[in-house]
Amino acid sequence: MYVDVKKQEAASLKNLPVHTSRRAKSRFAENLLFIALSLLVVGLLTCGFIIESYILSQTPLTFLFGDNRSSCSPDVVGLTSVRYHSDHEYYNKLRAVTPLKPPVFYGEHTALCKSRIHLKRKHYSFSKCLPISGRKDPTFCSGADRMDVLEQKTSGHICRASVLHMLLVEVYEELQALGKSPVILYGSLLGAVRDRSMIPFTEDADIGYSGRLRVTDDLHRLLWEKGYHLFFQDIWR
């Protein structure tokens, strides 16, 4: 009787690790399968979200919102018919650049598509002006020039000062051609004297002139033909 008990205990102890090891392997396999299924589901959801976002980004807004949402695109300035006042490299390169597609405006913004010059007082506002975007950090935009605009980079690689320099030069040339004796003032003058360029973080360009400007002056029409909107709000802008 004593011998049988010992054998039974030995047999029990011998078999115990085997059952424990099998259970551990089974749980590990179940956990591994759960993780794999979870990763598969997450991957499918992520892939579906990316595909859906791409499809929506390529879908016209008229399809998404219906035909009731009016839309339009403004006329593109014909550079061959625009009269420039010098043979600067900027103008030669500007004529050679492939024009970008015009933006599409919807709803109340379709007023921007009108190609007529409005001389009534109610149109003297920023309503026909598009915002200027671009970088303003001095380390990147030091020595910014209008030639940078022709490279057709994204707004993250174009300096605001480059756009302002383009505006400054073209308005200056038109004022000079009309005999208004333009002069560069304030922050624009400071940048020209100190850095020989626009101040990278400046918000505008400042030009003075002699005499008076009227709504019916050729300046309004000449700038409009180049894509600029001239209006009076406290000062000419």
C-alpha positions in Angstrom: 0.0 0.0 0.0 2.8 2.4 0.8 4.5 1.7 -2.5 1.4 2.4 -4.6 0.9 5.8 -2.9 4.4 6.8 -3.7 4.0 5.8 -7.3 0.8 7.7 -7.6 2.3 10.9 -6.2 5.3 10.6 -8.5 3.1 10.1 -11.5 1.0 13.1 -10.5 4.0 15.3 -10.1 5.4 14.1 -13.4 2.3 14.9 -15.3 1.6 18.3 -13.8 4.2 20.4 -15.7 3.0 18.9 -19.0 -0.6 20.1 -18.5 0.6 23.5 -17.3 2.9 23.9 -20.3 0.1 23.0 -22.8 -2.3 25.5 -21.2 0.3 28.3 -21.4 0.9 27.6 -25.0 -2.8 27.6 -25.7 -3.3 31.0 -24.0 -0.3 32.4 -25.8 -1.7 31.3 -29.2 -5.1 32.8 -28.4 -3.5 36.1 -27.4 -1.4 36.1 -30.5 -4.4 35.5 -32.7 -6.4 38.3 -30.9 -3.6 40.7 -31.5 -3.3 39.7 -35.1 -7.0 40.2 -35.7 -7.0 43.5 -34.0 -4.1 44.8 -36.1 -5.9 43.5 -39.2 -9.1 45.4 -38.3 -7.2 48.6 -37.5 -5.3 48.4 -40.8 -8.4 47.9 -42.8 -10.1 50.9 -41.1 -7.1 53.1 -41.7 -6.8 52.1 -45.3 -10.5 52.7 -45.8 -10.3 56.2 -44.2 -7.3 57.1 -46.5 -9.1 55.9 -49.6 -12.3 57.8 -48.6 -10.4 61.0 -47.9 -8.7 60.8 -51.3 -12.0 60.2 -53.1 -13.6 63.1 -51.3 -10.7 65.4 -52.1 -11.0 64.6 -55.8 -14.8 65.0 -55.9 -16.1 68.4 -57.1 -18.1 70.3 -54.5 -21.0 70.5 -56.9 -21.4 66.7 -56.7 -21.1 66.7 -52.9 -23.5 69.6 -52.2 -25.8 69.4 -55.3 -26.3 71.7 -58.2 -28.0 74.4 -56.1 -24.5 75.5 -55.0 -23.5 78.0 -57.7 -19.8 78.2 -58.7 -17.6 80.1 -61.1 -14.0 80.7 -62.1 -12.6 84.2 -62.8 -11.0 85.2 -66.1 -7.3 84.7 -66.4 -5.1 87.7 -67.2 -3.7 87.5 -70.6 0.0 88.3 -70.1 0.7 88.9 -73.8 -1.7 91.8 -73.8 -0.4 93.4 -70.5 1.9 96.4 -70.9 4.9 96.3 -68.7 7.3 99.2 -68.2 10.6 97.4 -68.4 12.3 94.3 -69.9 13.2 92.9 -66.4 13.9 89.2 -66.2 10.8 88.9 -64.0 8.4 89.9 -66.8 10.2 87.7 -69.4 10.0 84.7 -67.1 6.4 85.6 -66.2 5.3 85.3 -69.8 7.0 82.0 -70.2 5.4 80.4 -67.1 2.5 78.0 -67.8 -0.6 79.6 -66.3 -2.1 78.0 -63.3 -5.7 76.9 -63.4 -8.0 79.6 -62.0 -9.6 79.0 -58.6 -13.2 78.0 -58.3 -15.5 80.1 -56.1 -18.8 79.0 -54.6 -21.9 80.7 -53.1 -21.4 84.3 -52.2 -17.8 84.3 -53.3 -18.9 84.1 -56.9 -18.9 87.9 -56.9 -15.1 87.6 -57.3 -15.6 86.2 -60.8 -17.0 89.5 -62.2 -14.5 90.9 -64.7 -16.0 94.5 -64.7 -14.3 97.3 -62.9 -16.7 98.7 -60.3 -16.2 102.4 -59.6 -19.1 102.8 -57.1 -18.3 103.5 -53.5 -19.8 100.3 -52.2 -17.1 98.4 -54.0 -14.3 100.3 -52.2 -13.4 97.5 -49.8 -11.4 94.4 -49.3 -14.2 92.3 -50.6 -12.4 91.7 -53.9 -9.0 91.0 -52.4 -7.7 87.5 -51.8 -5.6 86.9 -48.7 -1.8 86.6 -49.0 -0.3 83.5 -47.4 3.3 82.5 -47.0 6.2 82.3 -44.5 7.4 85.3 -42.4 10.3 83.8 -40.5 13.5 86.0 -41.0 15.9 83.0 -41.4 14.1 81.7 -44.4 12.8 84.9 -46.0 15.8 87.1 -45.7 16.3 88.8 -49.1 12.9 87.7 -50.4 12.2 88.8 -54.0 9.3 88.7 -56.5 11.3 86.2 -58.6 10.5 83.6 -55.9 6.8 83.7 -56.8 7.4 82.4 -60.3 8.7 79.1 -59.0 5.1 78.0 -58.2 6.0 76.5 -54.8 3.4 75.8 -52.1 2.5 78.5 -49.6 4.8 76.7 -47.1 7.8 77.6 -49.3 6.9 81.1 -50.5 7.6 84.1 -48.4 4.9 86.8 -47.8 7.6 89.4 -48.5 8.1 88.0 -52.0 4.4 88.6 -52.8 4.6 92.1 -51.3 7.7 92.9 -53.3 5.9 91.9 -56.5 3.0 94.2 -55.6 5.3 97.1 -54.5 7.3 97.1 -57.8 4.3 96.9 -60.1 2.3 99.6 -58.3 5.4 101.8 -58.2 6.0 101.4 -61.9 2.4 102.3 -62.7 2.5 105.4 -60.5 5.8 106.5 -62.1 4.3 106.0 -65.6 1.4 108.3 -64.7 3.8 111.0 -63.4 2.8 110.6 -59.7 6.5 110.7 -58.5 6.2 107.6 -56.2 8.4 107.1 -53.2 8.9 104.1 -50.9 7.9 104.9 -47.3 7.8 103.6 -43.7 8.6 99.9 -43.2 9.2 99.3 -46.9 11.8 102.1 -46.9 13.4 100.6 -43.8 13.7 97.2 -45.4 15.2 98.7 -48.6 17.8 100.7 -46.8 18.7 98.2 -44.1 18.3 94.8 -45.9 17.9 95.9 -49.6 14.7 93.9 -49.6 11.3 93.6 -47.9 11.2 93.0 -44.1 10.4 89.3 -43.9 7.6 89.7 -41.3 6.0 92.9 -42.7 2.3 93.0 -43.3 2.1 95.4 -46.2 4.0 97.6 -48.7 4.1 101.4 -48.4 4.2 103.8 -51.3 3.7 107.5 -51.4 2.9 109.7 -54.4 2.4 113.3 -55.4 -0.8 114.9 -56.6 -4.3 113.3 -56.3 -5.7 110.0 -57.4 -9.2 109.7 -58.6 -11.5 106.8 -59.1 -11.6 107.4 -62.9 -7.8 107.5 -63.2 -6.1 105.1 -65.5 -4.3 103.6 -62.5 -7.4 101.7 -61.4 -7.8 100.2 -64.9 -4.1 99.4 -65.4 -3.8 97.6 -62.1 -7.1 95.7 -62.7 -5.7 94.4 -66.0 -2.7 93.0 -64.1 -5.0 91.3 -61.5 -4.9 94.0 -58.8 -7.9 95.7 -57.1 -7.4 99.4 -56.2 -9.8 101.0 -53.7 -10.0 103.8 -51.2 -10.6 103.1 -47.6 -9.1 106.0 -45.5 -6.1 105.7 -47.9 -5.7 104.2 -51.3 -5.1 100.5 -51.0 
